[in-house]
Amino acid sequence: MNPLFIGVEIGGTKLQIVCGQSDGVILARKRYRVDPGQGAAGIRQHVEEGVRALMNEHSGVQGIGVGFGGPLDRTTGNVACSHQIEGWADFSLKNWLQDLSGLPAVVDNDANVAALGEALKGAGIGFNPVFYVTLGSGVGGGAVVDNHIYHGAHPGESEIGHLRLDTSGRIVEEVCAGWSVDRRIREAISQNQDCFLAKVVGGRTNGEATCLNEALDAGCEVAEKIFEETTRSLAFALSHVVHLMHPEAIILGGGLSLMGDRLIQGVSEQLPNWMMKVFLPAPQIKQAVLREDVVPVGALLMAGQMIARS
């Protein structure tokens, strides 16, 4: 049997703790709802509870891998901050976990950890290098080269969400994050109250982007304009990724990726427009497949790599 590890996903709304093998196979899972009112202390209480429970249920655990939703120093394991939960600033997550468990721990940004999961056990199998983009409440990215996360110099890398789309300073997150698409839908339907998209959205006040596919199926011009702007901007940003590192595959994950084939096709059609001809054909654009397992699987893989290097 493969060695056992614990994988942890710490996000702004979701906390998952799993026990599994070094090849990413999950054997057991603990899920907790994050209460922002309890801050980081509440999350740490759940982490302690979950880690201790899994270690009691599964003997021989060798290490812990963590994907954290925010900037951190992966070398020291110190959290810079969380943009969603108070109480993480300057916290030594790695040392705390090692003291708690008596096991070696490794921590990284959740987008990097997700990239590792998708590259080795998801849609990126058979491709090298792989670039992963998560289109959720924000836009994050991660690169995997030769089966390992690519790390630039401190304090980070692969922050595709903060690429500038033009000289005004507008960044990718302002166009392609879920909240941005929701906002543009609200603005558009306020000015086009009789359009099909407005009818589908109804009284919804968040998550409007989930209505795009239905409106596009109906040929709604308002929806088509928003979708075209989103895919064009994302493809433009990804062209910079291609010119810098030319991955064999680019994987789209996160909530917006649930639009499925339409989003994949839209970005695939746009990307070559922004690429040097000598770099054609463009990398394959693929939809992430691991869904809620992506960070836990990546965390298990990362922990396994940590032990293999030691």
HELIX and SHEET records of a PDB file:
HELIX    1   1 PRO A   36  GLN A   38  5                                   3    
HELIX    2   2 GLY A   39  GLU A   57  1                                  19    
HELIX    3   3 LEU A   93  SER A  101  1                                   9    
HELIX    4   4 ASP A  110  LYS A  121  1                                  12    
HELIX    5   5 ILE A  160  HIS A  162  5                                   3    
HELIX    6   6 GLU A  173  CYS A  176  1                                   4    
HELIX    7   7 GLY A  178  GLN A  191  1                                  14    
HELIX    8   8 PHE A  196  VAL A  201  1                                   6    
HELIX    9   9 GLU A  208  CYS A  211  5                                   4    
HELIX   10  10 LEU A  212  ASP A  217  1                                   6    
HELIX   11  11 GLU A  221  MET A  245  1                                  25    
HELIX   12  12 GLY A  255  MET A  259  5                                   5    
HELIX   13  13 ASP A  261  GLN A  270  1                                  10    
HELIX   14  14 LEU A  271  TRP A  274  5                                   4    
HELIX   15  15 LYS A  277  PHE A  279  5                                   3    
HELIX   16  16 ARG A  291  ASP A  293  5                                   3    
HELIX   17  17 VAL A  294  ARG A  309  1                                  16    
SHEET    1   A 5 ILE A  26  ARG A  33  0                                        
SHEET    2   A 5 LYS A  14  GLN A  21 -1                                        
SHEET    3   A 5 LEU A   4  ILE A  10 -1                                        
SHEET    4   A 5 VAL A  61  PHE A  68  1                                        
SHEET    5   A 5 ALA A 105  ASN A 109  1                                        
SHEET    1   B 2 LEU A  72  ASP A  73  0                                        
SHEET    2   B 2 ASN A  78  VAL A  79 -1                                        
SHEET    1   C 5 HIS A 148  ILE A 149  0                                        
SHEET    2   C 5 VAL A 139  VAL A 145 -1                                        
SHEET    3   C 5 VAL A 130  LEU A 135 -1                                        
SHEET    4   C 5 ALA A 249  GLY A 253  1                                        
SHEET    5   C 5 GLN A 284  GLN A 287  1                                        
END                                                                             
